[in-house]
Each structure stands twice: as structure tokens, then as C-alpha cells.
Amino acid sequence: MRHRPRGKSVLRCPQCRSAHVVYDAALITGQRYHCLDCDYVGSFVLEEELPRSVEPAPP
């Protein structure tokens, strides 16, 4: 099975879909994120893969 190389990704808030999500803490319970726009705090965030830019072929 062939694996596609992963591009860059961005974390998004599950409530407001904002990309202003920061890593807050990691304790025994696991990671926790904080949305700076809607003040969501939780361990669930959405990860969106950004489209890879098309690079021109070398001459």
C-alpha cells in the first residue's frame, strides 16, 4: 500500500471553526487546546490538511 506524503495542516476549533487554536496543557488526562476566538477549551480539535502548492517543473 502506498502512502501519500502529508502536507501542512492547521488545527481548527470544533465550535467556531477558527484557526486561532493554541496548545494549552498536557496532564494525565491528555492534551488540551484553547480557542482564542470563542474561548473553547477541550481535547478535541479539527485538523485540516492544507492543499499542496503546485511547484513548477525544473527546466
LINPE-V516502 format. One record per backbone hydrogen bond with DSSP energy under -1.0 kcal/mol. CO is the residue of the C=O (numbers start at 1). NH is the residue of the N-H. Records with the same first field share a line. If there is no record, write none. Layout:
CO=NH ; NH
//
This chain:
8=50
10=48
12=46
13=17
18=13
19=21
20=36
22=34
25=32
27=30
30=27
32=24 ; 25
33=42
34=22
35=39
40=35
42=33
46=12
48=10
//
